[in-house]
């Protein structure tokens, strides 16, 4: 069982009946709709009985059915304390079964109804990681990446000292790196097509907005390359100088240095360059 499920049990969310009869298993059955449209037939039962059925499903890692039973608790007993517990457990179970939209919906409903609950931080975190795990490769649209970034930052803003914030900060760094990678991917495409201005705009975005990511050294080299192609020597030399100052041992700096010297130039910072206002430029422009 995952850590969150263990923590859930420690919080006494899994109060069990002494026995769950076989009649329950027979009467609370799945309808024959099939696939993702499965529903639990409505059979009125005690709230503890339905809740424990859900816990049993979750313990068996049958998360899809567990979520459905937790939803049934809320449907049949909406004003009970069990309904509040079940709402978040449903979100967790949907998340475990990769039903991210359902997980987000259940967590958002929990927050709307119980904003001050002690488990609200986890609800926000569950929303964030549900978006995060849907991030696609850099060759595709990055709308989900932006959603993940916003949700992760919300966790940090609201609960900066929580365990969820610590993990969210790590995921924010990885998400920023992913977004920078997308900019680089598009920038390289434009560079190869000879669209230098469009390429420069993408590489500049990496340097200005994602300067702490792993893509910054390459972005500076590509700027050197693109500016040289346009004949804008002072920008090319400045990009190489900033690259050399911040990443002196990188292969990208070696490539930029070789590119400049092959044309009789050397890295040299110019205060006319927009780069004089970005990243770590201490001593570069002195």
N, C-alpha and C positions, 0 to 999 in steps of 0.2 A: 504494500500500500504506500502511496506517496506521502511526503512529509505533511502536506496540507490535510490529507485525510487523517493522519495520525493526530495532528493538532486538533482537528475537528472532534475526534473522539475524546481527547483530553478535556475539551470544553463541554463534555457531557451532552453532545448532540446525538449520541447514539444510545439513548435510553431505550432499553429493549424490554419487551414483554417476556414473561417467563416461558411462554410457548406460543408459537404461531401455528395454528392447526392447518392441516392439509386442505381444509375447506376454503381457507383464504386463498391459497395458491390456485385453487380451481375457479373461484368466483372472481378474483381480481386478475383476469387474464387479458392478454392483448387481443384486440379485435383483428379480424382477418383482412385489414386494409392493405398490409404489406408495405415494405420499404420505409421511407422517412415519414409516411403519413400514419404510421401505427398510432393507435390511441388505446387508452385503457378504458374498458367498458365501465360505465358508472354503476358501481355497486356500493351502497352506503355502508361504511365501516367505521370503526373507532379510529381516531386519528393516530394513536400509537401503533395500531396494526398496520396501517398503510405506511407510516414512517419507517417501521422496522422492515417491511418488505423492501423499501427503497434502499435501506442500509445494507440489507443482504445482497441486493443486486450490485451495489457499489463494491462491497467486499469481494464479490466474485468477479470484479472488473467488468461487469456488464453495465457499462456507464450509460448507454443509451436508454435502456429500460429503467435504470436507477433514476435518471432525470425525469422520466415520465411518471414514475411513482411519486417522486418529490413534488412534481407539478400537481398530482392528484391530491396530495395533502392540502395544497393551497386552494384547489378547486372546491374540495368538500368542507374544509374547515378554515376559511379565509381569515378569521379573526382570532385564531388560536396562536399561542406562542410557537407551536410547531410549524405554522405556516411561514413565520419569519425565518426560522431555521431552514426550512425546506427550500425557500426561495434561493438562498445562497448555495445550498447543497445542489440544487438543480443546476445553477450556473456552473458550479465546479464539475458536475457530471457531464454537462454538455461540452465543456472545455475538454475534458478527458476523452470524449468521443469525437473530437475534432468538429463539433457543431458550433463553430465560433460565433456565428450570428445569433444563435439561440443563447449561447453563454453570455454574450454582451447584453442581449435583451433582458435576461433574467437578472444580471448584476445591476443594470441600470434601473430596473424596477425596484430592486432592493434598496438602492441608494435613494430613489425618489420617495419611498415609503418610510425608510428608516435612516435618514441622513446622519443622525447622531449616534447610531449604533456602534458598539466597539469593533464590529467586524466590517464597518464601512471602508477602512483602509484596504482590506483584502478585496472588497468588491471593486474598488477603483483599480487595484493591481490586476485583478482577473480580466477586467476590460482591456487593460494595456497589453497584457501578454497575449490575449486573444487576437488583437490586431497585430502584434509583433510576429506571431507565428504564421501570419498570412503574408508576410513580406515576400515579394517575388524577386527574381533575379534582375540585375540592372538592365537587362534588355527589354523589360516590360514596364508598363505604367507603374508609377511609384505612389499612387494615391494612398494605398494601404500603409506605405512606409510613413507618409506624413501623418496619417491617423494614429499610427503607433507612437510616433514622436510626441504628438500632442497629448496622448493619453499617459505616456510615461512621464512627461514633464508635469502633468496634473498630479500624479502620485507624489512626486518630489515636492511640489509646491505645497500640497495639503499636509503631507506627513513626512517632513524632511528627516526626522530622527527615527523613522520606522525601519524595520528590516526590509520592507517592500521598497522603500526609497533607495536603499543601498543597491539592491538588485536593479532597480529602474535606472539608476545612474549608469551602471555598466551597460545596460541595454541601449540607453540613449547614445553613448559613445559609439556603439556598434551600428546603431541606426544612422547616425551622422556619417559614419564612414561609408555606409551603403549609399546614402544620398550623394556623397561626394563621388563615389564610384560611378553612379549614373551620369553625373555631369562630365566625368572624364570619358566615359564611353561615347557620349554624344560629341564631346569636343574632339576626340580622336577621329571620329567619323568625318566631321567637318574639315579637320586638318587634312585628311587623306583625299577629300574631294576638292581641296584647294580653296575652301571658303574660310579664309583666314580670320576675318573679323568675327564671324559666328563662332569659330573655334576659340578665339581669344576670350570672348564673352563667357564661354563655359569654363575655361581654365581660370579666368579671373574670379568667377563665382566660387570655385574651390578654394582659392587663396584667401578671399575676403570672408567667406561664410563658413568654411570648413577647414580653417587653417591648422587645426590640431589633429587632423586625420592623417592616415598613412598615405594619402594621395597627393599631399601638398608638394613633396619634392618633384614628382613627375609633372605636376601642373606648372611649376616654375620652369622646368626644362622645356615643356611644350610651349610656354610663352616665349622663351628664348628663341625657339625654333620658328614660331609663327611670326614674331616681330622681325626676325632676320629676313624671312621671306618677303615681308612687306617693305624692307629697307629702313625700318625704324630702329636704328642702331642703339640709341641711348636706352630704349625700353628693353631691348634684348640684353644689353650689357648689364642693366640694372637687375633684371630677372635672374641672370646668372650670378651676380654679386650677392643678391639676397639668398639665393640657393646655396652658394658657397659658405656664406656666414652661418646659416642655420643648419645645413646638412653637409658639412665639409667632406665627410668620408663617403658620401653616397655615390653610387654609379651614375645617377642622374647629373650630379655636378660634373663628374668627369666627362660625360657626354656633352654638356653645355660648354665646358671649358674647351674641349676639342673642337666643337663647332665654331666657336668664336675665333680661336687662334688660327683655324684654317682659313679665315677671312681677314687675318691681320689685326684682330681685335682681342681685347681681354675683358674679363668681368670688371665692371666699373659702375658704381652707383651714381645715379643722377637724381637730384632733388626735384627735377621736373616730372619724374615718373610718378604715377599713381601708387606704385609700390612703396614709396617713401612713407605712406600712411597705413601700411598693413604689416601684419605679423611682427616678428622680432627684428627690428631694424637698428637696434642700438649699435653704435659704432660703424654701421655700414655706410652711413651718409656723412660721416665726419671726415 
